Amino acid sequence: MAENSQFNINGNLWISKGDDLFVGPNQIRLIQQVTADGSIHAAAQNLHISYQNAWQMIDKMNRISPIPLVTRYKGGVDGGGCIISNFGKQLFQQYEEKEKQLQKFLKEINHDFDLCRF
């Protein structure tokens, strides 16, 4: 590690309900990939995570949420897929806005943060 490196205050946005993680950075990446791919299986492959892990994250979000975020459908020529609900789209839009606010706040508080002056 370079000696001239500055110390920084970092953080991530996590939304919890009680003690349960509802949405965090990994869930956001998964939902974005599901939106792009239209499939939990394809999203899991593209993110290099197991389908089981992806399904468990989505299932947990859907159970915690007052309205399901992801709806699966079966059948058809392509074998089915999934869609993000309007509620899910609104949640993720709000998450992104709050994430931008958090990053702005972190940039502001890091502006004059310097442990080396103590």
TORDO-38103 format. One line per field, with one value per residue: chain; x, y, z of N, C-alpha, C in turn; residue number from 1. Coordinates in steps of 0.2 Angstrom, whole numbers, plus 5000, padded with zeros to 4 digits. Example, Ala and Ser with C-alpha at 12.3 -4.5 7.8 and 13.67 -1.06 7.14 Angstrom:
REM TORDO-38103
ch	[A, A] $
n_u	[5066, 5064] $
n_v	[4972, 4989] $
n_w	[5039, 5035] $
ca_u	[5062, 5068] $
ca_v	[4978, 4995] $
ca_w	[5039, 5036] $
c_u	[5066, 5064] $
c_v	[4984, 5000] $
c_w	[5039, 5039] $
i	[1, 2] $
//
This chain:
REM TORDO-38103
ch	[A, A, A, A, A, A, A, A, A, A, A, A, A, A, A, A, A, A, A, A, A, A, A, A, A, A, A, A, A, A, A, A, A, A, A, A, A, A, A, A, A, A, A, A, A, A, A, A, A, A, A, A, A, A, A, A, A, A, A, A, A, A, A, A, A, A, A, A, A, A, A, A, A, A, A, A, A, A, A, A, A, A, A, A, A, A, A, A, A, A, A, A, A, A, A, A, A, A, A, A, A, A, A, A, A, A, A, A, A, A, A, A, A, A, A, A, A, A] $
n_u	[5004, 5003, 5012, 5008, 4994, 4978, 4967, 4950, 4933, 4921, 4906, 4891, 4874, 4861, 4846, 4835, 4823, 4818, 4828, 4832, 4840, 4835, 4837, 4852, 4869, 4872, 4860, 4854, 4863, 4860, 4846, 4846, 4853, 4844, 4834, 4840, 4842, 4830, 4829, 4831, 4841, 4849, 4854, 4861, 4871, 4878, 4882, 4891, 4887, 4878, 4863, 4855, 4859, 4855, 4841, 4838, 4841, 4832, 4819, 4819, 4819, 4806, 4798, 4800, 4796, 4781, 4774, 4777, 4793, 4799, 4792, 4790, 4787, 4780, 4783, 4780, 4789, 4802, 4803, 4799, 4802, 4806, 4799, 4802, 4792, 4781, 4782, 4794, 4802, 4801, 4806, 4819, 4823, 4822, 4832, 4843, 4843, 4845, 4857, 4866, 4865, 4871, 4884, 4887, 4887, 4897, 4908, 4908, 4911, 4923, 4931, 4938, 4944, 4957, 4967, 4981, 4984, 4983] $
n_v	[4994, 5011, 5024, 5037, 5037, 5042, 5042, 5036, 5038, 5027, 5019, 5009, 5008, 5001, 4993, 4989, 4978, 4977, 4966, 4960, 4960, 4969, 4976, 4978, 4982, 4970, 4964, 4974, 4974, 4961, 4962, 4972, 4964, 4954, 4961, 4965, 4953, 4946, 4934, 4924, 4913, 4916, 4929, 4925, 4917, 4927, 4935, 4927, 4919, 4907, 4899, 4895, 4904, 4916, 4915, 4913, 4926, 4934, 4928, 4931, 4945, 4946, 4940, 4949, 4961, 4972, 4971, 4959, 4960, 4954, 4944, 4928, 4919, 4905, 4893, 4894, 4897, 4900, 4895, 4902, 4915, 4930, 4945, 4962, 4970, 4984, 4991, 4986, 4992, 5005, 5005, 5002, 5013, 5023, 5018, 5020, 5034, 5037, 5031, 5039, 5051, 5047, 5044, 5057, 5063, 5056, 5060, 5074, 5073, 5067, 5077, 5085, 5076, 5070, 5059, 5060, 5072, 5072] $
n_w	[5000, 4996, 5004, 5003, 5001, 5005, 5019, 5018, 5020, 5018, 5012, 5010, 5003, 5011, 5013, 5025, 5034, 5049, 5056, 5044, 5029, 5015, 5003, 4995, 4988, 4980, 4978, 4970, 4959, 4954, 4951, 4941, 4931, 4929, 4924, 4912, 4906, 4907, 4914, 4928, 4928, 4917, 4922, 4933, 4928, 4921, 4931, 4937, 4948, 4958, 4952, 4962, 4973, 4967, 4965, 4979, 4984, 4977, 4980, 4994, 4994, 4988, 4998, 5009, 5004, 5002, 4990, 4977, 4969, 4959, 4946, 4941, 4926, 4917, 4903, 4886, 4870, 4873, 4886, 4897, 4910, 4918, 4925, 4931, 4943, 4943, 4955, 4960, 4950, 4954, 4967, 4965, 4957, 4967, 4976, 4968, 4967, 4981, 4983, 4975, 4982, 4994, 4990, 4986, 4999, 5005, 4998, 5001, 5015, 5015, 5010, 5018, 5027, 5036, 5042, 5044, 5049, 5063] $
ca_u	[5000, 5007, 5012, 5004, 4987, 4974, 4961, 4943, 4927, 4917, 4899, 4886, 4867, 4858, 4839, 4833, 4817, 4820, 4835, 4833, 4842, 4830, 4841, 4859, 4872, 4872, 4853, 4853, 4866, 4856, 4839, 4848, 4855, 4838, 4830, 4843, 4842, 4824, 4829, 4836, 4846, 4854, 4857, 4865, 4877, 4882, 4885, 4895, 4884, 4874, 4856, 4852, 4860, 4851, 4834, 4837, 4841, 4825, 4814, 4820, 4816, 4799, 4795, 4800, 4792, 4774, 4772, 4783, 4798, 4801, 4787, 4792, 4782, 4783, 4780, 4781, 4794, 4808, 4803, 4798, 4807, 4803, 4799, 4802, 4786, 4782, 4784, 4801, 4806, 4801, 4810, 4826, 4824, 4823, 4838, 4849, 4844, 4848, 4864, 4869, 4865, 4876, 4890, 4889, 4888, 4904, 4913, 4909, 4914, 4930, 4935, 4943, 4945, 4964, 4970, 4988, 4986, 4982] $
ca_v	[5000, 5017, 5028, 5043, 5036, 5045, 5038, 5038, 5036, 5023, 5016, 5007, 5009, 4994, 4994, 4983, 4978, 4974, 4963, 4957, 4964, 4969, 4977, 4981, 4982, 4964, 4963, 4979, 4971, 4955, 4964, 4975, 4959, 4951, 4966, 4965, 4946, 4943, 4927, 4923, 4909, 4920, 4934, 4922, 4915, 4933, 4938, 4922, 4917, 4901, 4900, 4895, 4910, 4922, 4913, 4914, 4933, 4936, 4925, 4934, 4951, 4946, 4939, 4955, 4967, 4972, 4969, 4956, 4964, 4950, 4939, 4923, 4916, 4898, 4891, 4898, 4895, 4901, 4892, 4906, 4920, 4934, 4952, 4966, 4973, 4992, 4992, 4984, 4997, 5011, 5004, 5002, 5020, 5026, 5016, 5023, 5041, 5037, 5029, 5045, 5056, 5044, 5045, 5064, 5065, 5053, 5064, 5080, 5072, 5065, 5082, 5088, 5071, 5068, 5056, 5061, 5079, 5072] $
ca_w	[5000, 4995, 5010, 5002, 5001, 5010, 5022, 5016, 5024, 5013, 5014, 5005, 5005, 5013, 5015, 5030, 5037, 5055, 5055, 5038, 5023, 5010, 4996, 4995, 4981, 4977, 4975, 4964, 4953, 4952, 4948, 4935, 4927, 4928, 4919, 4905, 4903, 4907, 4916, 4934, 4926, 4913, 4926, 4938, 4924, 4919, 4937, 4940, 4954, 4957, 4951, 4969, 4976, 4964, 4967, 4986, 4985, 4974, 4985, 5001, 4993, 4987, 5004, 5013, 5000, 5002, 4984, 4974, 4965, 4953, 4945, 4936, 4921, 4914, 4897, 4880, 4866, 4877, 4892, 4903, 4911, 4924, 4924, 4937, 4944, 4943, 4962, 4960, 4946, 4958, 4973, 4962, 4955, 4973, 4978, 4964, 4969, 4988, 4982, 4973, 4988, 4999, 4987, 4987, 5006, 5007, 4995, 5005, 5022, 5014, 5007, 5023, 5032, 5035, 5049, 5045, 5053, 5070] $
c_u	[5004, 5006, 5008, 4997, 4983, 4969, 4955, 4938, 4922, 4910, 4895, 4879, 4864, 4851, 4837, 4826, 4818, 4827, 4837, 4835, 4837, 4834, 4847, 4862, 4872, 4865, 4852, 4857, 4862, 4849, 4841, 4850, 4849, 4834, 4833, 4842, 4835, 4823, 4834, 4842, 4852, 4858, 4862, 4872, 4881, 4885, 4890, 4893, 4880, 4867, 4853, 4853, 4856, 4844, 4833, 4836, 4834, 4819, 4814, 4817, 4809, 4795, 4794, 4796, 4785, 4771, 4778, 4787, 4799, 4795, 4790, 4786, 4785, 4780, 4783, 4787, 4801, 4809, 4802, 4803, 4804, 4803, 4799, 4795, 4787, 4784, 4792, 4805, 4806, 4806, 4818, 4828, 4826, 4830, 4844, 4849, 4847, 4855, 4868, 4870, 4870, 4883, 4892, 4891, 4895, 4909, 4914, 4912, 4921, 4934, 4940, 4945, 4953, 4967, 4977, 4989, 4985, 4988] $
c_v	[5006, 5021, 5035, 5043, 5039, 5040, 5041, 5035, 5033, 5020, 5014, 5008, 5002, 4996, 4988, 4984, 4974, 4972, 4960, 4962, 4963, 4970, 4980, 4981, 4976, 4962, 4968, 4976, 4965, 4957, 4968, 4970, 4955, 4955, 4965, 4958, 4943, 4936, 4927, 4919, 4913, 4925, 4931, 4920, 4921, 4936, 4933, 4920, 4911, 4903, 4900, 4901, 4916, 4921, 4915, 4922, 4936, 4934, 4929, 4941, 4951, 4944, 4945, 4961, 4966, 4970, 4965, 4960, 4960, 4944, 4934, 4920, 4910, 4897, 4895, 4895, 4895, 4898, 4896, 4912, 4924, 4941, 4956, 4970, 4981, 4994, 4991, 4990, 5004, 5011, 5005, 5009, 5024, 5024, 5019, 5031, 5042, 5036, 5035, 5050, 5053, 5045, 5053, 5066, 5062, 5058, 5071, 5079, 5070, 5071, 5085, 5083, 5069, 5066, 5058, 5068, 5078, 5070] $
c_w	[5000, 5002, 5009, 5001, 5006, 5013, 5019, 5020, 5018, 5016, 5008, 5007, 5006, 5016, 5019, 5032, 5043, 5055, 5049, 5032, 5018, 5003, 4998, 4988, 4977, 4974, 4969, 4958, 4950, 4948, 4941, 4929, 4925, 4923, 4912, 4902, 4903, 4910, 4922, 4932, 4922, 4917, 4930, 4934, 4922, 4925, 4940, 4947, 4953, 4956, 4958, 4973, 4974, 4966, 4974, 4987, 4983, 4978, 4991, 5000, 4992, 4993, 5009, 5010, 5001, 4996, 4980, 4969, 4958, 4952, 4939, 4932, 4918, 4907, 4891, 4876, 4870, 4883, 4898, 4904, 4917, 4922, 4931, 4937, 4944, 4950, 4963, 4956, 4950, 4964, 4970, 4960, 4961, 4976, 4975, 4966, 4976, 4987, 4980, 4978, 4993, 4996, 4987, 4994, 5008, 5004, 4999, 5012, 5021, 5012, 5012, 5028, 5030, 5042, 5050, 5049, 5060, 5073] $
i	[1, 2, 3, 4, 5, 6, 7, 8, 9, 10, 11, 12, 13, 14, 15, 16, 17, 18, 19, 20, 21, 22, 23, 24, 25, 26, 27, 28, 29, 30, 31, 32, 33, 34, 35, 36, 37, 38, 39, 40, 41, 42, 43, 44, 45, 46, 47, 48, 49, 50, 51, 52, 53, 54, 55, 56, 57, 58, 59, 60, 61, 62, 63, 64, 65, 66, 67, 68, 69, 70, 71, 72, 73, 74, 75, 76, 77, 78, 79, 80, 81, 82, 83, 84, 85, 86, 87, 88, 89, 90, 91, 92, 93, 94, 95, 96, 97, 98, 99, 100, 101, 102, 103, 104, 105, 106, 107, 108, 109, 110, 111, 112, 113, 114, 115, 116, 117, 118] $
//
